C-alpha cells in the first residue's frame, strides 16, 4: 500500500488566486488532507486543558506537512 503514496504526479490542484495549494485531485491528497485535519483536531481535544501547550502543538502540526503539500501541488506554489 505504501508504494501507492510514492507514485509520481500531483495530488493537489493549484489555486486560481492567491498563494498555496488548492483542493485534492487524487485520493492520496484526500487521505493526507483528512489525516492532517484529524491530527489537528485530535491534538486540540487531547490538550484541551493546557492552552499554551495546545497552541504550540497545533501550530507545529499545522506546519509539519506543508513541504508535502508544496511538493505535490501541480504548478507549484506561487502568487496567482
C-alpha positions in Angstrom: 0.0 0.0 0.0 2.9 2.3 0.7 4.0 2.2 -2.9 0.8 4.0 -3.9 1.8 7.0 -2.0 5.2 7.1 -3.8 3.7 7.5 -7.3 4.8 10.5 -9.2 2.4 13.2 -10.1 0.4 16.0 -8.3 -2.1 15.3 -5.6 -3.4 18.9 -5.3 -4.7 21.4 -7.8 -3.1 24.8 -7.9 -5.1 27.7 -6.6 -6.6 30.1 -9.2 -5.9 33.1 -6.9 -3.6 33.6 -4.0 -0.7 31.5 -2.7 -0.7 27.9 -1.7 -2.4 24.7 -2.7 -6.0 24.0 -3.8 -8.2 21.0 -3.4 -7.0 17.5 -3.8 -7.4 15.9 -7.2 -6.5 12.3 -6.3 -7.3 10.0 -3.4 -3.8 10.4 -1.9 -4.4 14.1 -1.5 -7.7 13.5 0.2 -6.1 11.0 2.6 -3.3 13.5 3.5 -5.8 16.3 4.0 -8.2 14.3 6.2 -5.3 12.9 8.3 -4.0 16.5 8.7 -7.4 17.7 9.9 -7.8 14.7 12.2 -4.3 15.3 13.7 -5.0 19.0 14.4 -8.5 18.2 15.9 -7.1 15.3 18.0 -4.4 17.4 19.4 -6.8 20.2 20.3 -9.1 17.8 22.1 -6.3 15.9 23.8 -4.6 19.0 25.1 -7.8 20.9 25.9 -6.8 21.8 29.5 -3.4 23.2 28.6 -3.9 26.2 26.3 -0.2 27.1 25.8 0.9 23.5 25.0 -2.2 23.1 22.8 -1.4 26.2 20.8 2.2 25.2 20.2 1.2 21.6 19.3 -1.5 22.7 16.9 0.8 25.2 15.2 3.5 22.6 14.7 1.0 20.0 13.4 -0.4 22.6 11.0 3.0 23.5 9.6 4.6 20.0 9.5 3.1 18.6 6.3 3.5 21.9 4.3 6.5 20.6 2.4 4.4 17.6 1.2 1.6 19.9 0.1 4.1 22.1 -1.7 5.9 19.3 -3.5 2.6 17.6 -4.6 0.8 20.7 -6.0 0.6 20.9 -9.8 2.3 24.1 -10.9 4.0 24.7 -7.6 3.3 27.4 -5.1 3.4 31.0 -6.4 1.2 34.0 -6.3 -1.6 34.0 -8.8 
